[in-house]
Amino acid sequence: MGALPLLRAATDPQARPADFFGPGGLGHLHGLPDRDRFSRRARDPRVGRALWGTSERLTDITYRWAAES
């Protein structure tokens, strides 16, 4: 069940690049994948930067993007 949203996003001919697919059942915790919206926290750039920084620190891998060169 965990892979179904990825499979739906990869194979749905109507899927667009910014679409998000998640469980479509009661309370959005169960069910087949359906198009959904990102939560407010998922769209928060500060949360994204903090998550990215924590991931780099925990994996000891730092990415340098072309724009940072």
C-alpha positions as CSV (number, residue, x, y, z in Angstrom):
1,M,0.0,0.0,0.0
2,G,2.9,2.4,0.7
3,A,4.1,2.3,-2.9
4,L,0.7,2.8,-4.5
5,P,0.8,6.7,-4.4
6,L,4.2,6.6,-6.2
7,L,2.8,4.2,-8.8
8,R,-0.3,6.3,-9.3
9,A,1.8,9.4,-9.8
10,A,4.1,7.6,-12.3
11,T,1.4,6.0,-14.3
12,D,-1.7,8.3,-14.2
13,P,-1.8,10.0,-17.6
14,Q,-3.5,13.0,-16.0
15,A,-0.9,13.5,-13.3
16,R,0.9,16.8,-13.4
17,P,4.5,17.5,-12.1
18,A,3.3,19.3,-8.9
19,D,0.5,16.7,-8.0
20,F,0.6,14.9,-4.7
21,F,-1.1,11.5,-4.3
22,G,-1.9,10.1,-0.9
23,P,-4.4,7.8,0.7
24,G,-7.9,8.7,-0.2
25,G,-9.9,6.9,2.5
26,L,-11.6,8.0,5.7
27,G,-9.4,10.5,7.4
28,H,-6.8,10.1,4.7
29,L,-5.1,7.3,6.5
30,H,-6.3,4.3,4.5
31,G,-7.4,3.6,1.0
32,L,-6.3,3.8,-2.5
33,P,-4.3,6.8,-3.6
34,D,-6.1,9.9,-4.7
35,R,-4.9,13.4,-5.7
36,D,-4.5,15.5,-2.5
37,R,-3.1,18.8,-1.4
38,F,0.1,19.4,0.5
39,S,-0.3,20.4,4.1
40,R,0.6,23.9,5.2
41,R,3.7,22.5,7.0
42,A,4.8,20.7,3.8
43,R,4.7,24.0,1.9
44,D,6.6,25.9,4.6
45,P,10.1,26.7,3.3
46,R,11.6,27.0,6.8
47,V,10.4,23.4,7.6
48,G,11.9,22.2,4.3
49,R,15.3,23.9,5.0
50,A,15.3,22.4,8.6
51,L,14.5,18.9,7.3
52,W,17.1,19.2,4.5
53,G,19.8,20.3,7.0
54,T,18.9,17.6,9.5
55,S,19.1,15.0,6.7
56,E,22.5,16.2,5.6
57,R,23.8,16.2,9.2
58,L,22.5,12.7,10.0
59,T,23.8,11.2,6.7
60,D,27.0,13.2,6.7
61,I,26.3,14.0,3.0
62,T,26.2,17.6,1.8
63,Y,24.9,18.5,-1.6
64,R,26.2,21.6,-3.5
65,W,23.7,22.7,-6.1
66,A,24.9,24.4,-9.3
67,A,23.4,27.8,-8.2
68,E,25.6,27.7,-5.1
69,S,28.9,27.3,-7.0
